[in-house]
Amino acid sequence: MARRLRYGLIGGGMMGQEHIRNLALFDEAEVSVVVEPDPGMRAAVRSLLPDVVLLKKIDEFVGRDDIDCAVIASPNFRHVEQLELIAANMNIPVLCEKPLYTDPDDRSRIGAIERLNAGPVWVAMEYRYMPPIAAFLKQVDAATGGIRMITIREHRFPFLTKVGDWNRFNRNSGGTLVEKCCHHFDLMRFALGSDPVRVMASAGQDVNHLDEVYDGERSDIWDNGYVIVDFASGARGMLDLCMFAEGSQYQEEITAIGARGKLECFVPGPARLWNRDIGPLPVPKLIESPRNPTGPVQTDIPVDPALLTAGDHNGATYFQHQRFLRAARGEGPVEVSLDDGRWAVAMGIAAQRAAADGRVVEMDEVLG
């Protein structure tokens, strides 16, 4: 067996710990270094990795010779500066959590990172790798005859508590339609194989976080919205987001329709949050509904229970690392590029503006 790939992890919070648990399932990988300044999160990391090198500052991370690749799982607004540091000082592959950036002005900084010609960067769009969604993406063109309409519904639990409550404010997260929904916009663009041209949206903060105040400042993150996207191909996409619907049987429901028929995908939420008093976690499934002959066909897409235990993304983090490991060893391509990450954020920014201003936003306005 080849030498184990040594991961350096920046951010040991909730998502960082999910990466640790999933990487522990690979014989060919290990987490050797973790950067985490918060005492509580440092203790949690130490409980998972008793022998790991724990650092408090990223400056201590840069230039180490015991790191073969890096994962950035820090708060959203830190991603760009940390990518810049690594790209300028370490020629190693990087898996960067979404969103790639949060401030519209940072789009040009991503271009500068690309021009450094450092190690490859993979943007962590985990939703592509959920087994039911991966099956959906594989079958959707044949089932629909080419997508003309795609709808993604996410009805889920509110934003979780993060260290320092950074995700309670748009300036840190990029806004809900960037922070949460860049996943959905990436799926739309990837499934359609087409770029967006204009965005319409209505969204707001109606139920969650209304009375939350931090250091005298009231939380301003939105908890629901609708977004409509026109694509260059002529196809249309719609997002239906609600973050006060944790009682739902399925968290994600994706529907694609074309001239030949319809394909639907149903994905439950995190296993650890499911109310087991009412029964076992629902099984993910696909339903194909052809126009001729009519008659839906349902296929269950079960996920390994060990992967459900390792994280909150229906096994996606494991399968993403499986593919990233190949890319890091030079045995496969980077499947989610900086350009993919840039488009997903740009769509979210356009949706935030459309909802805030009550207008249609052309993508050219966001792309500059």
N, C-alpha and C positions, 0 to 999 in steps of 0.2 A: 504494500500500500504506500502511496505517496505520502510525504511529510504532511502532517496536519497543518491546515491553514490557520494562522494565528490572527484572530480578530481583535481590533481595538474598537471599543464601544464608547461613543460620546453621548452621555445621558443614560442614567440608570433608573429612570422613573418607570411608569407603568408600561410604556411601549418598549423601553430598553430591557426590562425584565422579560417581556414576551420574546424578544430576540434571544435572550440568554437561554430561556427554557427550550426554544426551538433548536438552537444551535447545539444544545446538549444531546439532541437526538441524532447528530451526525458523528460518525467515527472520524471523518476527515477534517473536522473543524474544532476549534476551541477558542474561548474568549480569554485572552491573556491580560488585557489592560482595559480598565473602565475609568472614564472621567465622570465624576459626579460630586458636586459641591455640597449637596444637601445631606445633613447627618442621617435623617430618617431613611432616605433612599440609599445611602452608602451602607447602612446596616442591612437593608433588604438585599442589596447586591452581595454583600459578604455572606449572607445566609445561603445564597444560591451558589456562590463561587468562593469557598473559603480561602483558596490560594491565589486569587486574582490580585494583580497590581492595581490598587485603587489610587487615583489621582484626583486632586481638587480643581486643577486648572488645565485648560486645553494647551496652554503654553508648555506644560510638562509632557504632553503627549506628542507634540510635533517633533519629528526627527528621530524618534525611538527606533531601534533596530530589531525589536521583538514584536513588530506588528506587520502583518502581510497585507491586510485590508482593513477598512474602517467602516463602521456603521454610525451614522449621525441620527440620533434619536432624542435630540435636545428640544427645547421649546421652539416653536415655529420661527420666531423672529431671530433666532440664532443661526439658522441653517446656512444662510449665504456667507456670513463672515467665517464660519467654521469650514465651509467648503473652500473658500479662498485661502485660508491658512494651510489646509492640507495640500491643495493643488500647487501652491507656491513652494512648499517645502518637502513634500513626500510624493514619490511617484508610485502610488498604490491605488488599487481599485477602491471605490467608495460606494456604499449603499446609503443614499440619503432619504430619510423619511419625508413624506409629503407634509405640507406643501413645500415646493422647492424654494419659494420666496413668498413674502407677505406684502411688501411695499411695492407699488407699481414702479417706483423709480429704480428698484433693484433688478429689473429685467436686463438692463445693460450690463450689470455685474456678472450675470450668468454667461453672457457672451464672452466676457473677458476671461472667465474660468475656462471656457472651451478653448480659447486661443492659447492657453498656457501649455496645452498638449501634455498634461500630466496623466495620471492613471485614469482609467475609464470610470464614469459616474453612472450609476443606476438609480433611478428615482423610484422610491418604494410605493408603487401603486398596487398594494396587496390585493385589491378586489379582483384584479384580472386572474388571480391564482386561486381563488376559492373554487374547489372542485365543481360545484354546480354552475358557477359563472363561467369557468373554463370550458365546461361541456356545452353551455349555451353559446359561447363564442365560436366553438368549433362547428356547431350545427346550424347556426342562425342563417347563413346565406342559403344553404340548401332548403331549409324549412320555409323560408319566406320568399325565395326567388329574388332576393335583393331587398334590403330594408328600406321602406319608405317612411315609417314612423317607429320611433323607439321611445318608450316611457320607462323611467326608473322611479319607483316609489321606495322611499326609506322612511318607515314609521318606527321610531325607536325611543330609547331612554334619553333623558337630558344629558348635557355635557357633564362628564365626571369631574371631580375635584382634582386639580393638579397643584404641584408645588408652587407656592406663592400666588395661586389663583390667576396665573398668567392668562389662561384661556377664557377668562371672563370679559376680556376687552378686545375690541376689534383691532386696535393698534398692534396688539401682540400676535393675534391669531390670523389676521388678514380678513376677519369677518367669517361668519358661519358659511357663506356660500363659497368661500375659498378654503377654509380649514376643513370642513366636513365634506363639501361637495366636489372638491377637485377630483376625488375618486370617481364620482358619477360622470363628470364631464369627460374624464379620460376614457371611461368605458364607452360613452356615446361616440366619441371621435374614433376610438379604436375599432369598434364594431362596424361603424359606417365607412371607415377608410376615407374620411372626408373632413375638411376643416370647417369650423363654424364661420359664419359671416355676420350674423346679428343676433342679439339677445334681448328678450323681454322678460320682466320679472315682477312679482309682487311678494313681499316678505316682511317680517317684523318680529317683534318680541311681545308675545301676547299672554303667555302663561308662566314660563320658567324665569327664574332669576330676577323677577320684578322688584323684590325687596332686598336684593343683595347689594351691600355697600362695602367697599374695600378701601381703607385709608381715605374715607370721605368721598369716594367716587363710586357712582352707581354703575353696575354692570350694564353693558350695552350690546351684548351678543343677541342675535336673533334666534328664534326657536322654531320657525316654520316658514314655508314659502313655496311658491310655484315659479318655475323658470321654463321658458320656451326658447329653443335655439333653432335657427335656420342654418342649414349646412350648404356648402357649395354644390353638393350633389343634387340639391333639391329636397333632400330628406329633412324631416323635422324631428326634434327631440324634445321631450318634456321631463322635468324633474318635479316630483311631489315629495317635499320634505316635511316631516312633523317630528319634533323631538319631545313630545309629551304623549307618546303612544306606545309606551313600553308593554302594554298588555296585548300587543299584536301577536298572532300566531307566527307570522313571518316578518322579519325586519326589512328585508329587501325583496321587492317584486319587480322583475324586469320583463317588459313585453315588447316584442319586435314584430312588426306586421309588414308584409309585402304582397305582391300580386299572387303569390302561390299559397300563402297561409300565414299562420301566427305561431310564434314560439314564446313560451312564458317560462320564467325561472323564479323559483321561490326559495329563499334562504333565511333560516332562523337567525336570531340574534345570538349573542355570546351564551355558551352553555352555562357559565357560572351565574348568569342573571335570570335563567329560566325558572319559573315557579314549578318545581317538581311535585308540588302537592296536587296539581291538576293532571299529571301524567308525564311521560318522557318527553324529552326535547323533540320537536317536530323534525322529520327527515327532509332534507332539501330535495327538490324535485324539478323536473322539466315537464311541461305539457306542450305537445305539438298539436296544432289544430289546422289541418289542411283544409283548403276550400273545396277540393274535390278529390276523392270522396270525403264528405264531412265526417267528423268523428274524432274527438281528442284522444291522444295516446300519451299516457303518463309514464314517466320513468323516474324512479327514485335514484338519488345520487348520495348515498350515505358517506359520511366522513369518519375516518378512524377516530375512535374515542380518545386515543392518546394525543392526537393533534388538537382535538377540542379542549382538552385539559391544558395544553401548552400555551394557548392564547385565545384571544377574543375574535378571531377572524376566520373561523371555520376552516382551519388548516392552511390558510393562504400564506401565512408567514413561513411555514415550513417549506412549501413548494416554491415560494419565491427564493428562499435561500438555496434550495436545490439548484435552481437555474443560475443564481448569482455565483455560486461556488464554481460552476463550469466556466462562467465568464471570467471570474477572477483568476482561474488557472489557464486562461487562454484557450479553453476548449469549446467555447460557445460565444454567441454574441451578447451584447448588452441589449436586452429586450425592451427596456423602458428608458429612453434617452433623456438627456437634458432638454431636448426640444419637446418631447412629450410632456415633461414636467412643466415646462414654460407655457405650453398651450393650455394645460389644465388649470393653472393659476390664472392665466389671462381670461379664460371663460368665467371663472369665479369672480374676478374683479369686474368684468362686464356685467354680470348678474347683480353684484352688489350695487353698482352704479344705477342700473336700470330700475331696481327696486327703490333705492333711496331717492332718485330723481323723478320717478314715474314716467320714464321715457324709454324708447328703443335705443339701444347702444350698438353701434356698428363696431365690429371687431377691429377695424382699422384704427379706431380711436384709442383702443387699449394697446394695440401692438406698436403704435408709433410710426 
